[in-house]
Amino acid sequence: MDYNAIVLIAVGAVSSCLTFFVSERLKQGPVRASTALSLLVAGLFYVFPHILNAYLVKNIPVVFIGCSFIGMVSSRLLSSYFKLSLAAFIFCIIYLNTSKFFNGYGGALGTSASIALLAVLGLPVASVKGRFTTGYDQLIKIIYRHRRLRKVRRHRKLKSSPRK
């Protein structure tokens, strides 16, 4: 790997973790966090284009924006900064190897970010009970829990309503 790729991977990891931190810990919401940080970084490289070499000045804002999409994930699905950094690493590998393939296609950054995030969610993780499960299982459990709560609430509502 060359110097430029290492810098882009580091920027990606910082971007996803910082977006998640601003969104969840500072309670700014995912869209506001991603937008504010991306605007700040893009503005910095627009105002000072001679900070780094031309390749990095062109690609750092793009990688930052793409990895900030990863940081927009809900804390109920993914709350580990290590996994966010791993997803950013996967995003950067996809970006560095297929950026020419996505030329002319809208949504390339979001698509790459979702692929990277799904890849990390699919990795085995240790659950609270000490057994191994996949990230998809955790997603299904969250959806199932939400549906079950809705059924319980609906049942209580029907039970408490007066009958004619």
Secondary structure, 3 states (H helix, E strand, C coil): CCHHHHHHHHHHHHHHHHHHHHHHHCCCCHHHHHHHHHHHHHHHHHHCCCCCCHHHHHHHHHHHHHHHHHCCCCCCCCCCHHHHHHHHHHHHHHHHHHCCCCCCCCCHHHHHHHHHHHHHHCCEEECCCCCEEEHHHHHHHHHHHHHHHHHHHHHHHHHHCCCC
